[in-house]
Amino acid sequence: MNIEKFCRENCRERRGTGTLKWDSLHEIFGDPDLLPLWVADMEIQSPAAVREALMKRVDHGVFGYSTVGDAYFDSFFAWQKKYHNVELTREHLRFATGVVGSLYAAVRAYTREEDSVIICPPVYYPFYDSILNTGRKLVTCELDNNNGYYTLDFEKFEKDIVDNKVKMFILCSPHNPVSRVWSEEELDTMFRICHKHGVLVVSDEIHQDFTYDEKKFISSALVGDGKYKDILIILNAGSKTFNLAGLIHSHVIIFDKQLMETYDAYIKSIGSAEVNLMGIIAVEAAFRDGEEWLENVKELILHNYNYMKQEFAEELPKVLVTPLEGTYLTWIDLRGYLTGEETAVFIQDTCRLACDAGEWFSHMAHGFIRINLATDTKNVVTAVESIIRNIKEKEKK
């Protein structure tokens, strides 16, 4: 694929379109003139099939209450079977307006106030919010950082569960921001511990379609030949895969009948949400016809990653870039050149970049930043050149 041609034909100017990433810089960062590489969506147009399906419905002109037809289930189920070897039926599936909202719903549906919920930082910051904002007790088992490669200490994980009488584990798979694609052995060990101690697992699998260099995503549903399905609530969506986050449509997948009944009762208690018409139309088209588009986007992401990693290796060898196994987010350790306390300010005020600060993901991650690679290569080049230039200038002083 010609990367430059793909970017020219598919990347769009988003500033001035009411987008969170570009048009809320003043509100989020206090500065509207930064280059945004933070929130996880793309500058890349969604697949042509998606745009055509939406336009067809717009031309129809009626946007009333809607149901989900057979074609949607056929499209989504075929994708899950083909790419992830997961077999689903309608009885396993519920719809929601987003994975973050579903995290809150799961916490409320299956735990009580003051119950303990465990997460493994550094991790996507709404995980914290879904626990703290619902009055639950936050328990953290920090991942081990092995020269930029992250693993879970299973002995500590089990001890934290036992000591805190944990009721729920929220798993990020693939892991955001450290880009781990967990092996089946790792997942089996996590789930065996949870099963042993009566801990439910909420598995956020929204980045499941982004893996690289022959790394294979293993859905939680498949671990141990499916023997942990009685403790699993799986969350996923087409929103990351096909850049559809603004259409607020996602999936909740539950195999166990009792767990599903509990979930349904909770949703009923707060008022059943209608499906998002445009979300349904877009996701159906994307899972049916978006394969080639996704492969091109993944090639762009990997190109951007390899460029970044090579430039830092040559120009700032003490910058540690975490291996890109999954997601389209790269986790960068700048502590070889910057103190943890100064990093976020330096990246914003000196380098003029809006990135996710490491401390958003863990109190132990000062000195790290997360950069979104699903963007026009020119944005990644600008960011990398700015970081290299400004750190070198700082080193001279």
C-alpha positions in Angstrom: 0.0 0.0 0.0 1.2 3.5 -0.8 0.9 5.1 2.7 1.1 8.7 1.4 -1.6 8.1 -1.1 -3.8 6.4 1.5 -3.5 9.3 3.9 -4.2 11.8 1.1 -7.3 10.0 0.0 -8.7 9.0 3.4 -7.5 11.3 6.1 -9.7 14.4 6.8 -9.3 17.8 8.5 -11.4 17.5 11.7 -10.9 20.8 13.3 -14.1 22.8 13.3 -16.4 19.8 13.0 -17.4 19.6 16.7 -15.0 16.8 17.5 -13.8 16.1 21.0 -10.2 15.4 19.9 -9.6 18.7 18.0 -12.3 21.1 19.1 -12.2 20.6 22.9 -8.5 21.3 23.4 -9.1 24.4 25.3 -11.5 22.7 27.7 -9.3 19.6 28.2 -5.8 21.0 28.0 -6.3 24.8 28.4 -4.8 25.4 25.0 -6.6 25.3 21.6 -3.4 25.3 19.5 -1.9 21.9 20.2 -1.6 19.0 17.9 -4.0 16.4 19.3 -2.8 12.8 19.5 -4.8 11.8 22.5 -8.4 10.3 22.5 -8.7 7.0 20.6 -10.4 7.8 17.4 -9.0 8.4 13.9 -8.6 11.1 11.3 -9.4 8.4 8.8 -12.8 8.2 7.0 -14.9 5.2 7.9 -15.2 2.6 5.2 -17.0 3.6 2.0 -19.6 0.9 2.6 -20.5 2.6 5.9 -20.8 6.0 4.4 -23.0 4.7 1.5 -25.3 2.8 3.9 -25.7 5.9 6.0 -26.4 8.1 3.0 -29.0 5.7 1.7 -30.9 6.0 5.0 -30.5 9.7 5.1 -32.0 9.9 1.6 -34.9 7.8 2.9 -35.4 10.6 5.4 -37.3 8.9 8.2 -35.5 8.2 11.5 -38.1 6.7 13.8 -37.9 4.0 16.4 -36.0 1.0 15.0 -35.4 -2.7 15.5 -32.3 -4.8 14.7 -32.8 -7.0 11.6 -31.4 -10.4 10.6 -28.8 -8.8 8.4 -27.1 -7.1 11.4 -26.8 -10.3 13.4 -25.6 -12.2 10.3 -22.9 -9.5 9.7 -21.6 -9.3 13.2 -21.7 -13.0 14.0 -19.9 -13.8 10.7 -17.1 -11.4 11.6 -16.7 -12.8 15.1 -16.6 -16.3 13.8 -14.2 -15.6 10.9 -11.7 -13.4 12.8 -12.0 -14.5 16.4 -13.5 -18.0 16.2 -16.3 -16.9 18.6 -19.8 -18.4 17.9 -22.7 -16.2 19.1 -26.4 -16.4 19.1 -29.0 -13.6 19.7 -29.5 -14.9 23.2 -25.9 -13.9 24.0 -26.2 -10.3 22.8 -27.5 -7.1 24.2 -26.9 -3.6 22.8 -25.7 -0.5 24.6 -24.6 3.0 23.8 -20.9 2.5 24.5 -18.4 0.3 26.3 -17.8 2.9 29.0 -21.5 3.1 29.8 -21.5 -0.7 29.9 -18.7 -0.7 32.4 -20.8 1.4 34.7 -23.8 -0.9 34.1 -21.8 -4.0 34.9 -20.4 -2.6 38.1 -23.9 -1.6 39.3 -25.6 -4.7 38.1 -23.3 -7.3 39.7 -21.8 -5.5 42.7 -23.0 -3.5 45.7 -21.7 -0.3 47.1 -18.4 -0.9 49.0 -17.7 -4.1 47.2 -14.2 -4.4 45.8 -13.4 -4.2 42.1 -9.9 -4.9 40.8 -8.1 -3.4 37.8 -4.5 -3.7 36.5 -2.9 -0.3 35.9 -1.7 1.4 33.9 -5.1 1.1 32.4 -7.8 3.1 30.5 -8.9 5.7 33.0 -12.7 5.2 32.8 -12.0 1.9 34.5 -11.2 3.9 37.6 -14.2 6.1 37.2 -16.7 3.2 36.8 -15.6 2.0 40.2 -15.1 5.2 42.2 -18.2 7.0 40.8 -20.4 4.1 41.8 -19.2 3.9 45.4 -17.3 0.7 45.0 -13.8 0.1 46.5 -11.0 0.4 44.0 -8.3 -2.3 44.2 -5.3 -2.0 41.9 -2.8 -4.7 40.9 -0.1 -2.8 39.0 1.4 -4.5 36.0 5.1 -5.3 36.1 7.1 -3.2 33.6 9.9 -5.4 32.2 11.9 -2.9 30.1 8.7 -1.7 28.4 7.0 -5.1 28.2 4.2 -5.6 30.7 3.1 -8.7 32.6 0.9 -9.5 35.5 2.2 -10.9 38.7 -0.4 -13.7 39.3 0.6 -14.3 42.9 0.1 -10.7 43.8 -3.1 -10.6 41.7 -4.6 -13.5 43.7 -3.4 -12.1 47.1 -5.0 -8.7 46.3 -8.3 -10.5 45.4 -8.3 -12.5 48.6 -7.1 -9.7 50.9 -9.8 -7.3 49.6 -12.6 -9.8 49.0 -12.8 -8.7 45.4 -16.1 -9.3 43.6 -15.2 -8.2 40.1 -12.2 -7.9 37.8 -12.3 -5.5 34.9 -9.9 -6.8 32.2 -8.6 -4.8 29.3 -7.9 -7.1 26.4 -5.9 -6.1 24.3 -4.6 -3.8 27.1 -4.8 -0.1 26.7 -2.4 1.7 27.0 0.5 -0.8 27.2 -0.6 -2.7 24.0 -0.4 -6.2 25.4 -2.3 -9.0 23.6 -2.7 -11.5 26.4 -1.8 -15.1 25.6 -4.3 -17.8 26.3 -2.1 -19.1 29.1 -2.1 -15.7 30.8 -5.9 -15.3 30.4 -6.4 -18.9 31.7 -4.4 -18.1 34.8 -6.3 -14.9 35.5 -9.7 -16.6 35.0 -8.7 -19.6 37.1 -7.9 -17.3 40.0 -11.1 -15.4 39.5 -13.2 -18.6 39.3 -11.6 -20.0 42.4 -12.5 -16.9 44.4 -16.0 -16.2 43.0 -14.9 -13.1 41.0 -16.8 -12.0 38.0 -14.8 -10.9 34.9 -15.8 -7.9 32.8 -13.6 -8.1 29.7 -13.3 -4.9 27.6 -12.4 -6.3 24.1 -13.1 -3.1 22.1 -9.6 -3.2 20.5 -9.8 -6.9 19.5 -9.4 -6.3 15.8 -6.0 -4.5 16.2 -3.2 -6.9 16.5 0.2 -7.0 14.7 3.1 -9.2 13.7 1.2 -12.4 14.0 0.0 -11.7 17.5 -3.4 -13.4 17.9 -6.2 -12.0 20.0 -7.8 -14.6 22.2 -11.4 -13.7 23.2 -12.2 -14.4 26.8 -15.0 -16.6 25.5 -12.6 -19.1 24.1 -10.2 -19.5 27.1 -10.1 -23.0 28.5 -12.4 -24.1 25.7 -15.1 -21.8 27.1 -15.1 -23.1 30.6 -15.1 -19.7 32.2 -18.3 -18.4 30.4 -20.2 -18.6 33.7 -18.1 -15.7 35.1 -17.8 -13.6 31.9 -19.3 -10.3 30.7 -17.7 -9.3 27.4 -17.9 -5.8 26.0 -17.0 -4.9 22.4 -18.1 -2.7 19.6 -17.3 -1.7 16.0 -16.5 1.8 17.1 -12.7 1.4 17.4 -12.4 -1.0 14.5 -14.2 1.2 12.0 -13.9 4.7 13.6 -17.6 5.0 14.5 -17.5 6.1 18.2 -19.8 9.1 17.6 -22.6 6.7 16.6 -22.8 5.4 20.2 -23.5 1.7 19.6 -21.9 -1.3 21.3 -22.3 -4.9 22.4 -22.7 -6.7 25.8 -22.1 -10.4 25.4 -23.1 -12.8 28.2 -23.3 -16.5 27.9 -24.5 -17.6 31.3 -28.3 -17.5 31.7 -28.3 -16.3 35.3 -25.8 -13.5 34.6 -27.9 -12.4 31.6 -31.1 -12.4 33.8 -29.2 -10.2 36.3 -28.1 -7.8 33.6 -31.5 -7.6 32.0 -33.1 -6.9 35.4 -30.7 -4.0 36.0 -31.3 -2.5 32.5 -35.1 -2.8 33.1 -34.7 -1.0 36.4 -33.2 2.1 34.8 -35.3 2.1 31.6 -34.5 0.0 28.5 -32.5 2.0 26.0 -33.5 2.0 22.3 -30.9 1.1 19.7 -29.2 3.8 17.8 -30.5 3.6 14.2 -27.4 5.0 12.5 -25.1 3.0 14.7 -26.9 -0.2 13.7 -26.8 0.7 10.0 -23.1 1.7 10.1 -21.9 -1.3 12.1 -23.8 -3.8 10.0 -22.2 -2.4 6.8 -18.7 -2.2 8.4 -18.6 -5.8 9.6 -20.0 -7.0 6.2 -17.7 -5.0 3.9 -14.9 -3.4 6.0 -12.2 -6.0 5.8 -10.0 -4.4 3.2 -10.4 -1.0 4.8 -9.3 -2.4 8.1 -6.2 -4.1 6.7 -5.1 -0.8 5.1 -5.6 1.1 8.3 -3.6 -1.4 10.3 -0.8 -1.1 7.7 -0.8 2.7 8.3 -0.8 2.3 12.1 2.2 -0.2 11.9 4.0 2.2 9.5 3.5 5.1 11.9 4.7 2.9 14.8 7.8 1.7 13.0 8.7 5.2 12.0 8.4 6.4 15.5 10.3 3.6 17.1 13.2 3.9 14.6 13.5 7.7 14.9 13.6 7.5 18.7 16.1 4.7 18.6 18.4 6.7 16.4 17.9 10.1 17.9 16.9 9.6 21.5 18.0 6.0 22.4 16.8 6.3 26.0 13.2 6.8 25.0 11.5 3.4 25.5 8.6 2.6 23.2 6.5 -0.3 24.3 6.1 -3.1 21.7 3.0 -2.7 19.6 1.1 -6.0 20.0 -2.4 -4.6 20.0 -4.6 -1.4 19.9 -3.5 1.6 17.9 -2.0 3.4 20.9 1.6 3.5 21.7 3.0 3.8 25.3 6.2 5.8 25.6 8.6 6.1 28.5 10.4 9.4 28.5 12.0 9.1 31.9 15.5 8.6 30.4 15.4 12.3 29.5 12.6 13.9 31.6 11.6 13.7 35.2 8.2 12.3 35.8 6.9 15.5 37.3 7.9 17.6 34.3 6.9 15.3 31.4 3.2 16.3 30.9 4.0 20.0 31.0 7.0 19.6 28.7 5.1 17.6 26.1 2.2 20.2 26.1 3.9 23.5 26.5 7.3 22.9 24.9 6.5 20.2 22.3 3.0 21.7 21.6 1.3 18.3 21.7 -1.9 17.1 23.3 -1.2 13.5 24.5 -2.6 11.4 27.2 -0.4 11.8 30.2 0.9 8.6 31.9 -0.6 9.6 35.3 -4.1 9.5 33.8 -3.6 5.7 33.7 -1.7 5.1 36.9 -0.2 7.1 39.8 3.0 5.2 39.0 3.2 6.3 35.3 4.5 9.8 35.6 7.0 10.2 32.8 5.0 8.3 30.2 2.7 9.4 27.4 0.2 7.7 25.2 0.1 8.6 21.5 -2.6 7.7 19.1 -1.1 6.2 15.9 -4.4 6.0 13.9 -3.8 9.3 12.1 -2.2 10.9 9.1 1.5 10.0 9.1 2.3 13.8 8.9 0.9 14.2 12.4 3.1 11.5 13.8 6.2 12.9 12.0 5.4 16.4 13.5 5.1 14.9 17.0 8.2 12.8 16.8 10.3 15.6 15.4 9.1 18.0 18.1 9.9 15.6 20.9 13.3 14.9 19.5 14.2 18.5 18.8 13.0 19.9 22.2 14.6 17.1 24.3 17.9 17.7 22.5 17.7 21.4 23.1 16.9 20.7 26.8 19.9 18.4 27.0 22.2 21.2 25.8 21.2 23.5 28.6 
